[in-house]
Amino acid sequence: MKVLLISNIFPNFAEKERGIFTYNIAVALKSMCRMEIIAPLPWVPPFIKRGDRKKFLHADVLSQENWGGLTVHHPRYVVFPKVMGFMHPLFMFMGLLRLVEYLDRNEPFDIINAHWVFPDGVAASWVARKLRKPLILTGMGCDINHYPSLLFRKEQIKNALNSANLVTVKGTGLRQMILNMGIKEQKVTVIPNGLDLKSFRIMDRIEARRQLGIRGNGPFLLTVGSLDEVKGGRYLIEALKKMADGLEDLPHLLIVGDGPMQKTLLLQATHLGITSRVSFIGRRPHEEIPLWMNAADVFCLPSIREGRPNVLLEALACGTPVVASDVGSVNEIIRDKNGRVTKVADTKSLGQQTIACLKQRWDREIIRKTAGRFTWNNCAELYMQVYQKALEKKILA
């Protein structure tokens, strides 16, 4: 069987941590089937690229790369930032079609699997229809729980889901949202992301801090992810300011990642007078993240939207308790034995639950067990079952 995987949520040399979970799925699948990977990237006009090369690093990504033995193609498509987003599937389709036809002529593939329903899945549905290929769509988060509420997107998403032979999602909450759109129940399967339990494991907390050069006794809070509005960093910084009344030892916040809100968050910390208690670490290699997870006393994810965030499972696998907003499938992951769920965009609730986590005595081995033992190979095996079912036409689009 040969699978064509399409997803803009995939690493490239300029964004090495982008969509690392999609990459992990692809690596696991590589031993089970033949694969071709297409990760479309926005086209950047030369005059814009010259003006801000740092912001548009992906503009220099080659049209073809190799990642861990996987060949990845990067066709370009036109993007108008903040406007005409509903047109992105059409522009992506135009960038995809010629390449997909060429690859199929060279070595025909049996099935298309698009990870990220909008715009990727919508564009892939048109490609699949034109080439008469079975289609699997994979919903991951905002593409299901947010994009349908945006202008002119819901019908495109619904039509793509209806045209797919089968649909997979990361958690039961996303599955229910798809069913609420009227998609046939038998078409939608939950396949959570896997977990690398060898890398994400319990280490000595003091030693992890020493290796990272973290000074002081803490307590240390950690958040990892893109610094954007969705990840809710501003609520965490505001909550940090308010925690002083509930704790003897003031916590220090470690922020790993970068993004468009970094300057805003730094200004916020300055305005609140807590810059000495906030460290902006920047983007770090994925293989270094287990050290940060182990160095922290509590991991925080104050997002306003999520699917089934793998970063929570990675923290739990390191024996670190978590505090996260009640979004997506978070309440399927967090229990009393491993952390606390907080109200969305509520700094008071966030602060209270974080303090509760810092004061509680945790058993790190018990926390690790709550992460489960679902590996990337387990994940790939379930995808293979879905692919086979689609090929056998047990469920028709």
C-alpha positions in Angstrom: 0.0 0.0 0.0 1.2 3.5 -0.8 -0.1 6.5 1.1 0.0 10.1 0.2 0.1 12.2 3.4 -0.8 15.9 3.0 -0.3 18.3 5.9 1.0 21.8 6.3 1.5 20.8 10.0 4.9 19.2 9.4 8.5 20.1 10.1 10.8 21.9 7.7 14.3 23.2 8.1 13.1 26.7 9.2 10.5 25.3 11.6 12.0 22.1 13.0 9.5 21.6 15.7 6.4 22.4 13.6 4.0 19.4 13.6 6.5 17.1 15.2 3.5 14.8 16.1 2.6 14.4 12.4 6.3 13.6 11.6 6.2 10.9 14.4 3.2 9.3 12.8 4.8 9.3 9.4 8.0 7.7 10.8 6.0 5.0 12.4 4.0 4.4 9.3 7.1 4.2 7.1 7.8 0.7 8.3 4.2 -0.4 7.5 3.6 1.1 4.1 5.2 3.2 1.3 4.7 6.9 1.8 4.8 10.2 0.0 4.6 13.4 2.0 3.4 16.8 0.8 3.7 19.7 3.3 2.4 22.9 1.5 4.0 26.2 2.5 2.7 29.8 1.9 4.3 31.6 -1.0 6.2 34.7 0.0 6.7 37.5 -2.6 10.4 38.4 -2.9 9.9 42.0 -1.9 8.3 40.9 1.4 10.9 38.3 2.0 13.7 40.9 1.6 11.9 43.2 4.1 11.7 40.7 7.0 13.7 37.5 6.4 13.5 36.5 10.0 9.7 36.5 10.0 9.5 34.5 6.7 12.2 31.9 7.2 10.0 29.3 5.5 10.4 31.3 2.3 13.9 29.7 1.9 12.7 26.1 2.5 13.6 24.0 -0.6 10.8 22.5 -2.7 12.0 19.0 -1.5 13.6 18.0 1.8 14.5 14.8 3.6 13.4 14.2 7.1 14.5 11.0 8.9 14.5 9.1 5.6 11.2 10.6 4.5 11.0 12.7 1.3 8.9 15.8 1.9 7.6 18.0 -0.9 6.8 21.7 -0.3 4.6 23.1 -3.0 3.6 26.8 -2.5 0.2 28.4 -2.3 -1.0 32.0 -2.1 -2.0 33.3 1.3 -3.5 36.7 2.2 -2.8 37.1 5.9 -5.8 37.9 8.0 -8.1 38.3 4.9 -9.7 35.9 2.4 -8.8 32.9 4.6 -11.8 31.1 3.2 -10.0 31.1 -0.2 -6.9 29.2 1.1 -8.3 25.8 0.1 -8.6 26.9 -3.5 -5.1 28.3 -3.6 -3.7 25.2 -1.9 -5.5 23.0 -4.4 -3.9 24.9 -7.2 -0.5 24.4 -5.7 -1.2 20.7 -5.0 -2.8 19.3 -8.1 0.0 19.3 -10.6 2.5 17.9 -8.0 0.1 15.1 -6.9 -0.7 14.2 -10.5 3.1 14.0 -11.3 3.8 11.8 -8.2 0.9 9.5 -9.0 2.1 9.0 -12.6 5.6 8.1 -11.4 4.4 5.7 -8.7 0.6 5.5 -8.1 -0.6 5.8 -4.6 -3.6 4.0 -3.1 -5.0 6.5 -0.6 -4.8 10.1 0.5 -4.6 11.1 4.1 -4.8 14.8 4.9 -3.9 15.9 8.5 -5.6 19.2 9.3 -9.1 19.6 7.8 -8.9 23.3 6.7 -7.4 24.2 4.3 -5.5 21.0 3.7 -8.4 18.6 4.0 -10.7 20.7 1.8 -8.0 21.0 -0.9 -7.2 17.3 -0.6 -10.9 16.4 -1.0 -10.9 18.1 -4.4 -7.7 16.4 -5.4 -9.0 13.0 -4.3 -12.2 13.5 -6.3 -10.3 14.5 -9.5 -7.9 11.5 -9.2 -10.6 9.1 -7.9 -8.6 8.2 -4.8 -9.9 7.1 -1.4 -9.6 9.9 1.1 -9.0 9.9 4.9 -9.3 13.2 6.7 -7.7 13.8 10.1 -9.1 16.5 12.4 -6.6 17.8 15.0 -8.0 20.7 16.9 -8.8 24.3 15.8 -9.7 22.9 12.3 -12.7 21.3 14.0 -13.4 23.3 17.1 -12.9 26.8 15.8 -12.6 27.2 12.0 -16.2 26.1 11.3 -17.3 29.3 13.1 -15.3 31.6 10.8 -16.6 33.2 7.6 -17.5 30.8 4.7 -15.6 27.9 6.2 -18.2 25.6 7.8 -19.8 24.4 4.5 -16.3 23.8 3.0 -15.3 21.7 6.0 -18.6 19.9 6.2 -18.5 19.0 2.4 -14.9 17.7 2.8 -15.8 15.6 5.8 -18.8 14.2 3.9 -16.7 13.4 0.8 -14.1 11.5 2.8 -14.3 7.7 3.0 -13.3 7.9 6.7 -12.4 10.6 9.2 -10.0 10.3 12.2 -9.8 12.7 15.1 -7.5 13.0 18.2 -10.1 12.8 20.9 -13.8 12.1 21.7 -14.6 15.8 22.0 -13.6 16.5 18.5 -15.5 13.4 17.3 -18.7 14.7 18.8 -18.2 18.1 17.1 -17.9 16.4 13.8 -21.0 14.3 14.5 -22.8 17.5 15.4 -22.2 18.6 11.8 -24.2 15.7 10.5 -21.3 13.4 9.5 -22.2 9.7 9.7 -21.2 8.2 13.0 -19.6 5.1 11.5 -17.2 7.2 9.4 -15.5 8.9 12.4 -12.7 7.1 14.4 -10.7 8.4 17.4 -6.9 7.8 17.0 -5.0 9.7 19.7 -1.4 10.8 19.1 1.3 8.4 20.4 3.9 9.0 23.0 7.7 8.5 23.0 8.0 6.9 26.5 11.7 6.4 26.1 12.5 10.1 25.7 9.8 11.4 28.0 10.6 9.7 31.2 11.2 10.6 34.9 14.6 12.1 35.6 16.1 13.7 38.7 14.7 17.2 38.9 17.8 18.8 40.3 20.0 17.2 37.7 17.6 18.4 34.9 17.9 21.9 36.2 21.7 21.7 36.4 21.9 20.5 32.8 19.7 23.4 31.6 21.5 26.0 33.7 18.4 26.8 35.8 19.4 28.5 39.0 17.4 28.8 42.2 15.3 26.4 44.2 12.0 27.3 42.5 9.2 26.4 42.5 9.3 26.5 38.7 6.3 26.6 36.4 6.7 25.6 32.8 4.7 26.2 29.6 5.8 25.0 26.2 4.3 26.0 22.8 3.8 28.8 20.4 3.5 32.3 21.9 0.2 33.2 20.3 -3.3 34.3 21.5 -4.6 30.7 21.4 -2.1 29.4 23.9 -3.2 31.9 26.6 0.2 33.0 27.9 -1.2 36.3 29.0 -3.5 34.6 31.5 -0.6 32.7 32.9 1.5 35.8 33.4 -1.4 37.6 35.0 -2.1 34.7 37.3 1.6 34.6 38.3 1.3 38.1 39.5 -1.7 37.2 41.7 -0.1 34.0 43.2 2.0 36.0 45.7 -0.8 36.0 48.3 -1.2 32.2 48.3 2.4 31.1 48.5 5.4 31.6 50.7 7.9 30.9 47.9 7.1 32.9 44.7 7.1 30.7 41.6 9.3 31.4 38.6 7.7 30.9 35.1 9.8 29.3 32.3 8.3 29.9 28.8 9.7 27.6 26.1 8.7 28.6 22.6 8.4 31.7 20.5 5.8 33.4 18.4 4.0 36.7 17.5 3.0 37.5 21.1 6.5 37.3 22.6 7.0 41.1 22.8 3.5 41.6 24.1 4.0 39.1 26.9 7.3 40.6 27.8 5.7 44.1 28.0 2.9 42.6 30.2 5.4 41.0 32.6 7.3 44.4 32.8 4.1 46.3 33.4 3.2 43.9 36.2 6.6 44.2 37.7 7.4 40.5 37.5 10.1 40.3 34.9 12.5 38.7 37.4 10.1 35.8 37.8 9.6 35.2 34.1 12.2 33.7 31.7 11.6 33.6 28.0 13.7 30.6 26.9 12.8 30.7 23.2 12.3 27.7 20.9 14.2 24.6 21.9 14.9 21.3 20.1 12.2 18.7 20.7 14.8 16.3 22.1 15.6 18.8 24.8 11.9 19.2 26.0 12.0 16.2 28.3 14.7 18.0 30.4 12.4 21.1 30.7 9.5 18.9 31.7 11.5 17.2 34.4 13.0 20.5 35.7 9.5 22.0 36.3 7.4 21.5 39.5 4.2 22.1 37.5 3.4 22.2 33.8 0.8 24.8 32.7 -1.3 24.9 29.5 -3.7 27.9 29.7 -5.0 27.5 26.1 -8.3 28.9 25.0 -8.6 26.2 22.3 -7.0 22.7 22.0 -7.6 19.3 20.5 -6.0 16.6 22.5 -2.7 18.3 23.4 0.2 15.8 23.3 2.3 18.2 25.3 0.2 17.3 28.4 0.9 13.6 28.0 4.6 14.3 27.5 4.7 16.3 30.8 2.8 13.5 32.6 5.2 10.9 31.2 8.0 12.9 32.9 6.1 12.6 36.2 5.2 16.3 36.3 1.7 17.4 37.4 -0.2 19.6 35.0 -2.7 22.5 35.1 -4.6 23.1 31.9 -7.8 24.9 30.6 -10.9 22.8 30.2 -10.8 22.8 26.4 -10.9 20.0 23.8 -10.0 16.6 25.3 -8.1 18.0 28.3 -10.6 16.7 30.8 -10.0 13.2 29.3 -6.4 13.5 30.3 -6.3 15.2 33.7 -7.4 13.5 36.8 -6.9 14.1 40.5 -3.8 11.9 40.5 -2.0 14.0 37.9 -3.1 17.7 38.0 -6.0 20.2 37.9 -8.4 21.5 35.2 -9.0 25.3 35.2 -11.7 27.5 33.7 -10.9 28.9 30.3 -9.4 32.4 30.2 -9.9 32.8 33.9 -6.8 34.0 35.7 -8.3 33.6 39.2 -9.1 29.9 38.5 -5.7 29.4 36.9 -3.9 30.9 39.8 -5.9 28.9 42.4 -5.4 25.5 40.7 -1.7 26.2 40.1 -1.2 27.0 43.8 -3.1 23.8 44.7 -0.7 21.8 42.5 2.3 23.4 44.0 1.2 22.7 47.5 0.2 19.1 46.9 2.7 16.2 47.4 2.7 14.1 44.2 3.8 10.6 43.4 5.7 11.0 40.1 5.5 7.3 39.2 1.7 7.4 39.6 1.6 10.6 37.4 3.6 8.8 34.7 1.2 5.9 34.6 -1.7 8.2 33.8 0.0 9.1 30.5 -0.8 5.6 29.3 1.4 3.4 27.1 0.0 4.4 23.7 3.1 4.6 21.4 3.5 6.0 17.9 3.6 2.4 16.6 0.2 1.8 18.2 -1.0 5.0 16.5 0.4 3.9 13.1 -1.3 0.5 13.4 -4.7 2.1 13.9 -4.1 4.3 10.9 -3.2 1.2 8.8 -6.5 -0.4 9.9 -8.4 2.7 8.8 -6.5 2.8 5.4 -7.3 -0.9 4.8 -11.0 -0.3 5.7 -11.2 2.5 3.2 -9.6 0.5 0.5 -11.9 -2.4 1.1 -14.8 0.0 0.7 -16.4 -1.2 3.9 -17.5 2.4 4.5 -18.4 4.4 1.4 -18.0 8.2 1.1 
